[in-house]
Amino acid sequence: MEEIGTSSLPIPPSSASPPHLDEDYPKDVMNSIHPPRPDWYEKLFAFVMAKGSKAYEAKTQIFTNLRGTDKTVLELGIGTGPNLKYYASDNGVRVFGIDPNRKMEKYAQAAAAAAGLPPENFKFIHAVGEVLPLSDASVDAVVGTLVLCSVKDINMTLKEVMRVLKPGGLFLFVEHVTAEDGTILRFAQGILDPLQQIVSDGCHLTRKTEKCISEAGFSTVHINTTFVSIACILGPHVYGIAFK
Ligand SMILES: C[S@@+](CC[C@H](N)C(=O)[O-])C[C@H]1O[C@@H](n2cnc3c(N)ncnc32)[C@H](O)[C@@H]1O
């Protein structure tokens, strides 16, 4: 993955008070967006993700922009927490990880502990990206890696990202997107897309996620494209930073 020249971009200061968490989170709305999967399916998917996410070490780069003073970070679809190790553990960073799969929590909590995040600085929240249980303009950064392929509604999710970000807040992302029209890869993705959704909990192979991010209303968007060799059917990948 090539270098992103963003280390000099401004990181907004964190507010002293934590975001307000919505205690009356509408579980029925969440269930209509992401209907509960059978227990065994959630468990199996969480187990597979825990084994498989090591292949994405390439996403390290985007996280260099998060290091610094105290920040509040929201991670969309945190899964088993493979990104938790990228958050500085000694600067008071507070991380909220949302995911509709409850079986991810034990892995994410273990990853947070391994990363040295104090328990009070990491909260796993059972929720979906389309309806975030956080107050407006309450987080400094939102992180989403390999999740906009899986949400039911990308535009609704990005609208929520914009809502919870503070002015000047950043959105860091790594996503696999559809291949170019007319290519063999695009053809294969079209064939395999329905199967992928079944075996990978709603993951789509043919989304134009970069277009959605570009059109979501961020003031600045830096998007790069790359191929991850171990995941060619998922390729290409886009990664980058967007500022509210
Ligand atoms: C491919 S995994 C990626 C997990 C993690 N972000 C990573 O980089 O390894 C996709 C994650 O998105 C979660 N997910 C599915 N639908 C979602 C939604 N509507 N909102 C938020 N997360 C969702 C899944 O439960 C799963 O943990």
PDBQT file of the ligand as one rigid body, heavy atoms in Angstrom, charges set to zero:
ROOT
HETATM    1  C1  LIG A 301     -15.598  -7.878   7.327  1.00  0.00    +0.000 C 
HETATM    2  S1  LIG A 301     -15.972  -7.494   8.972  1.00  0.00    +0.000 S 
HETATM    3  C2  LIG A 301     -14.723  -6.267   9.333  1.00  0.00    +0.000 C 
HETATM    4  C3  LIG A 301     -14.424  -6.140  10.799  1.00  0.00    +0.000 C 
HETATM    5  C4  LIG A 301     -13.308  -5.155  11.154  1.00  0.00    +0.000 C 
HETATM    6  N1  LIG A 301     -13.720  -3.795  10.887  1.00  0.00    +0.000 N 
HETATM    7  C5  LIG A 301     -12.030  -5.489  10.422  1.00  0.00    +0.000 C 
HETATM    8  O1  LIG A 301     -11.433  -4.610   9.788  1.00  0.00    +0.000 OA
HETATM    9  O2  LIG A 301     -11.583  -6.652  10.518  1.00  0.00    +0.000 OA
HETATM   10  C6  LIG A 301     -17.447  -6.552   8.828  1.00  0.00    +0.000 C 
HETATM   11  C7  LIG A 301     -18.002  -6.159  10.183  1.00  0.00    +0.000 C 
HETATM   12  O3  LIG A 301     -19.117  -5.280   9.966  1.00  0.00    +0.000 OA
HETATM   13  C8  LIG A 301     -20.133  -5.643  10.886  1.00  0.00    +0.000 C 
HETATM   14  N2  LIG A 301     -21.416  -5.143  10.361  1.00  0.00    +0.000 N 
HETATM   15  C9  LIG A 301     -22.321  -5.765   9.568  1.00  0.00    +0.000 A 
HETATM   16  N3  LIG A 301     -23.373  -4.982   9.340  1.00  0.00    +0.000 NA
HETATM   17  C10 LIG A 301     -23.135  -3.813   9.995  1.00  0.00    +0.000 A 
HETATM   18  C11 LIG A 301     -23.870  -2.595  10.153  1.00  0.00    +0.000 A 
HETATM   19  N4  LIG A 301     -25.048  -2.415   9.554  1.00  0.00    +0.000 N 
HETATM   20  N5  LIG A 301     -23.323  -1.623  10.923  1.00  0.00    +0.000 NA
HETATM   21  C12 LIG A 301     -22.121  -1.794  11.508  1.00  0.00    +0.000 A 
HETATM   22  N6  LIG A 301     -21.385  -2.917  11.393  1.00  0.00    +0.000 NA
HETATM   23  C13 LIG A 301     -21.887  -3.913  10.646  1.00  0.00    +0.000 A 
HETATM   24  C14 LIG A 301     -20.019  -7.148  10.971  1.00  0.00    +0.000 C 
HETATM   25  O4  LIG A 301     -20.660  -7.674  12.114  1.00  0.00    +0.000 OA
HETATM   26  C15 LIG A 301     -18.513  -7.329  10.982  1.00  0.00    +0.000 C 
HETATM   27  O5  LIG A 301     -17.984  -7.263  12.276  1.00  0.00    +0.000 OA
ENDROOT
TORSDOF 0
